[in-house]
């Protein structure tokens, strides 16, 4: 697999707000819509070798791999790239230490190998990340037990990282309870930077030319297998243009993540696998002085581990782990989730924090692959995060279950190997065009010390269609600035209005309407949640 080498914010050159921005934004919107209409015509007129449904991390990596092999690939997602589970992770590329407790040595070895390969092949995105496990002085797992486990973990990882070592003094002690913690163990993992969402987009945007085509905000709403023609007919709904049509493809990769089972039912696909769901919530505080490494603690509820992750200007704390039965509702944070996280965090620190200190709420749902007869009432902690690639026996349809960022390239290679048995590439191999070939212009956003990708660039070259796409996924503004970028007292509202003018939006509507919807969303899923804590 050719490496995606794009830098998170390549060639960082800050750019001031240009004159005539409103007129300029209007021109950008018109150009973007013209390009979208051209893409829609191609998608509905040309046949494809394979359609990938779902642009999370597995769908994006599969799209990248298949494009490189010369397949004519159409990538479809009913929302933005990486807008589900893939935008709500802890961004840690870890080797599966959790599975040591289950003695699943093979999974640990596979994840460790994937982690180290990603660090070697994608150094601009996947970087060494020191982790620190701290021990409570009165209860919890002891240093000998955890130390032996981390040493075994290091051995299973081929000793490719630094050997774990005990440390009694460390910078993070400055904000922890002085008498609550003893020694710590420092060991090495990896992490994605600047965000998981931009990492997903990088796989996709590296193929803006060639045999592939990607359409976000374009969902599959129906379809069937045309036995006579030997291809799938997919009914698609483009929310940007407000158009419906059909596309034809020789094969389908169902990479819809949490919605994989729903898409399979829609097309009459039966598999021995299904998903159960685990809800995970993080909260973000202003970054603590002295916070440089990921710190892992045991929580008091079930002995699971939680982490404080340094991320830009914030410290990210979490995540919860609860069985999710209502999928759509589980993507929204609840006051009970936040209360639990605050209670757990305030047990660790010398100066307690409250709802007013929370800069970000980050909520996601993990799809966990299980056998169809699995009892969903069991704790999700006991379920492996393994990936399952399942080809249908009767029709050219491959379903992806489970998975995580670690190992996404291995999943993509497995998909390509299965697809090779049923469909040969009809396009020609073209080297991917990385984001580095179109270095983004950057500009400053109020409250951030470092520049972010400019709205104009995101709209023109990164398939960014909505205000939320920009604030949440092309940049980290909504995670790093209070109240999802609006500011604690809406002081950033004028800038938000400027930004909204660049994006046509899904389902049409004016920029002012987009800003109104965004403020309502922040009020409902941020302000109201914290007010109820």
Secondary structure, DSSP 8 states (H G I E B T S, - for coil): -------TTTT--B----TTHHHHHHHHHHHHHHHHHHHHHHHHHS-EEEEEE--SHHHHHHHHHHHHTT--EEEE-SS-TT-SGGGSS--EE---GGGGTTT-HHHHHHHHHHHHHHHHH-TTTEEEEEEEEEEESSSSS-HHHHHHHHHHHHHHTTT-S---EEES--GGGGGB-TTTEEEEEEEEEEEESS-HHHHHHHHHHTTSSSS-EEESSEEEEEEEEETTTTEEEEEEEETTTTEEEEEEEEEEEE--GGGHHHHHHHTT---SEEEEEEEEEEEEEE--TT--SEEEEE-TTTS-EEEEEEETTEEEEE---EEESSHHHHTS--HHHHHHHHHHHHTTBSS---GGGEEEEEEEEEEEEEETT--TTS-GGGS---EEEEE-SSSSEEEEEE--STTHHHHHHHHHHHHTTT----S-------GGGG---EE--TT-SS-EE-HHHHHHHS---SHHIIIIIISSHHHHSGGGGT-TTSTTHHHHHHHHTT---TT---HHHHHHHHHHHHIIIIIHHHHT-
